[in-house]
Amino acid sequence: MISCFKFSFSQNNEKIKGDRNVTSRETKIEPFNRIIVGEDFKIDIIEGAQASIFIEADDNLHEVIKFNVADSILKFETTSKITSSKKINIKVIYTNALSQIETFEDGEISSLTSVNLDKVVLKNTGSSKAFLNIKTNDFTFINSDRAKVKLNVTTKIAKLELAENSKVDALINADSLNVDLYQRSDAKIEGTLKHLNIRADNSSNFVGKDLTSSTCELLSEGSSDVAVQVTTSLTINATGNSEVYIYANPKITLNKFTDTAKLYKKEMKD
């Protein structure tokens, strides 16, 4: 039997302490294509045939931990502020209907096993975190605010967009990767690609010396720093006070090189 919860989330100023009597509850839910995790929830996701939620927590806390599936979106919220607990462990079983994962505020999501889906969109904002192992044909990643993310991604096509003070540390193996960096965002990427397209602006930082790409098109602006390892051909447009660090020995085409932009040739030991 599938349980449906219909309520409006409205956290108040009430506080609650866990009674330290840990119990477990599992609830079957409707399949969902989007999961949103906020507040300070920490959620583990696991693939399965039936969508469900398993919660292990102090017995009196089950009533204040609410979840709801509406319009194929799974959300979590507490109705009272939990000040202490012996244990809160939440696992979400998702089906192949899932395609979008979002975190905000101080929410955190992680995968106990590989997330194998045809298409995945991952969005992170606030001070949220994500730790995921993903296998997909099409991966889109949008990161902003102070969100921190660690990823292991195998895909055909990957698109990354980082802004503000967000950070990502990832291992990516793909046919093509498109990266857009803004403000003070920071990306450290390892892996293997056929083609890399990167745009870095403002004071963003891209560390890709351990990301091997056959070809690359690079646009660096503002005070951005970009380090790439390209084996065959590299096309560069560099302006402002940006700095570009080149590893390996590609054929280099300088389409634009103006202002006080700098270009460095580096060895892998550097």
Backbone hydrogen bonds, N-H to C=O, Kabsch-Sander energy under -0.5 kcal/mol:
donor,donor_aa,acceptor,acceptor_aa,energy
3,S,1,M,-0.5
3,S,28,K,-1.7
6,K,4,C,-0.5
7,F,5,F,-0.5
9,F,7,F,-0.5
12,N,79,T,-1.3
16,I,81,K,-2.5
18,G,84,S,-2.6
22,V,20,R,-0.8
23,T,57,A,-2.8
25,R,55,I,-2.4
27,T,53,I,-2.6
29,I,51,A,-2.3
33,N,72,S,-2.0
34,R,72,S,-1.5
35,I,100,Q,-2.1
36,I,74,L,-2.7
37,V,102,E,-2.4
41,F,38,G,-2.1
43,I,108,E,-2.9
44,D,90,I,-2.2
45,I,110,S,-2.4
46,I,92,V,-2.7
48,G,94,Y,-2.6
52,S,93,I,-1.4
53,I,27,T,-2.5
54,F,91,K,-2.9
55,I,25,R,-3.0
55,I,53,I,-0.5
56,E,89,N,-2.8
57,A,23,T,-2.3
57,A,55,I,-0.6
58,D,87,K,-1.1
59,D,21,N,-2.7
61,L,58,D,-2.1
62,H,58,D,-0.7
62,H,59,D,-0.8
64,V,61,L,-1.3
65,I,61,L,-1.0
66,K,64,V,-0.9
66,K,77,E,-3.1
68,N,75,K,-1.9
70,A,68,N,-0.6
70,A,73,I,-2.0
73,I,70,A,-1.5
74,L,34,R,-3.0
75,K,68,N,-2.3
75,K,73,I,-0.5
76,F,36,I,-0.7
77,E,66,K,-2.4
79,T,64,V,-1.7
81,K,14,E,-3.1
82,I,80,S,-0.5
83,T,16,I,-2.5
83,T,81,K,-0.7
84,S,16,I,-0.8
89,N,56,E,-2.8
90,I,42,K,-0.7
91,K,54,F,-2.8
92,V,44,D,-3.1
93,I,52,S,-3.1
93,I,91,K,-0.5
94,Y,46,I,-2.3
94,Y,92,V,-0.6
98,L,95,T,-1.7
99,S,33,N,-2.4
100,Q,33,N,-1.9
101,I,121,V,-2.9
102,E,35,I,-2.5
103,T,123,K,-2.2
104,F,37,V,-2.1
106,D,39,E,-1.8
107,G,104,F,-2.6
108,E,41,F,-2.4
109,I,129,K,-1.6
110,S,43,I,-2.3
111,S,131,F,-1.7
112,L,45,I,-1.3
112,L,110,S,-0.5
113,T,45,I,-0.7
115,V,133,N,-3.6
116,N,114,S,-0.9
117,L,115,V,-0.8
117,L,135,K,-1.9
120,V,138,D,-2.6
121,V,99,S,-2.4
122,L,140,T,-3.0
123,K,101,I,-2.6
124,N,142,I,-2.5
125,T,103,T,-1.8
127,S,105,E,-1.7
128,S,125,T,-1.6
129,K,107,G,-2.2
130,A,148,K,-1.3
131,F,109,I,-2.4
132,L,150,K,-1.9
134,I,132,L,-0.5
134,I,152,N,-2.9
135,K,115,V,-3.1
136,T,154,T,-2.4
137,N,118,D,-1.4
138,D,118,D,-0.9
139,F,157,I,-2.8
140,T,120,V,-2.5
141,F,159,K,-3.0
142,I,122,L,-2.9
143,N,161,E,-2.9
144,S,124,N,-2.1
146,R,126,G,-2.1
147,A,144,S,-1.7
148,K,128,S,-2.1
149,V,167,K,-1.5
150,K,130,A,-2.6
151,L,169,D,-2.1
152,N,132,L,-1.8
153,V,171,L,-3.2
154,T,134,I,-2.4
155,T,173,N,-2.4
156,K,137,N,-0.5
157,I,137,N,-1.6
158,A,176,S,-2.0
159,K,139,F,-2.3
160,L,178,N,-3.2
161,E,141,F,-2.4
162,L,180,D,-2.6
163,A,143,N,-1.9
165,N,145,D,-1.4
166,S,163,A,-1.6
167,K,147,A,-2.7
168,V,186,D,-1.9
169,D,149,V,-2.6
170,A,188,K,-2.5
171,L,151,L,-2.2
172,I,170,A,-0.5
172,I,190,E,-3.2
173,N,153,V,-2.5
174,A,172,I,-0.5
174,A,192,T,-2.0
175,D,156,K,-1.1
176,S,156,K,-1.9
177,L,195,H,-2.0
178,N,158,A,-2.5
179,V,197,N,-3.1
180,D,160,L,-2.4
181,L,199,R,-2.6
182,Y,162,L,-1.9
184,R,164,E,-1.0
185,S,182,Y,-1.9
186,D,166,S,-2.2
187,A,205,N,-2.6
188,K,168,V,-2.5
189,I,187,A,-0.5
189,I,207,V,-2.2
190,E,170,A,-2.5
191,G,210,D,-1.9
192,T,172,I,-0.8
193,L,212,T,-3.2
194,K,174,A,-0.6
194,K,175,D,-1.2
195,H,175,D,-1.9
196,L,215,T,-2.0
197,N,177,L,-2.8
198,I,217,E,-2.6
199,R,179,V,-2.6
200,A,219,L,-2.8
201,D,181,L,-1.7
203,S,183,Q,-1.3
204,S,201,D,-1.7
205,N,185,S,-2.1
206,F,225,D,-2.7
207,V,187,A,-3.1
208,G,206,F,-0.7
208,G,227,A,-1.8
211,L,208,G,-1.7
212,T,191,G,-2.5
212,T,210,D,-0.7
213,S,211,L,-0.5
213,S,229,Q,-2.1
214,S,193,L,-0.9
215,T,194,K,-1.8
216,C,233,S,-1.8
217,E,196,L,-2.3
218,L,235,T,-3.1
219,L,198,I,-2.6
220,S,237,N,-2.6
221,E,200,A,-2.9
223,S,202,N,-2.4
224,S,221,E,-1.7
225,D,204,S,-2.1
226,V,243,E,-2.5
227,A,206,F,-2.3
228,V,245,Y,-2.5
229,Q,208,G,-0.8
229,Q,211,L,-0.9
230,V,228,V,-0.6
230,V,247,Y,-1.6
231,T,213,S,-2.4
232,T,214,S,-2.1
233,S,214,S,-1.6
234,L,251,K,-3.3
235,T,216,C,-2.7
236,I,253,T,-3.1
237,N,218,L,-2.4
238,A,256,K,-3.2
239,T,220,S,-2.5
241,N,222,G,-2.1
242,S,239,T,-1.4
243,E,224,S,-2.4
244,V,262,K,-2.4
245,Y,226,V,-3.2
246,I,264,Y,-3.0
247,Y,228,V,-2.8
247,Y,245,Y,-0.5
251,K,232,T,-3.1
253,T,234,L,-2.9
254,L,252,I,-0.5
255,N,236,I,-2.0
255,N,253,T,-0.9
256,K,236,I,-1.4
258,T,238,A,-2.1
260,T,240,G,-1.2
261,A,258,T,-1.7
262,K,242,S,-2.4
264,Y,244,V,-3.0
266,K,246,I,-3.1
266,K,264,Y,-0.5
270,D,267,E,-2.0
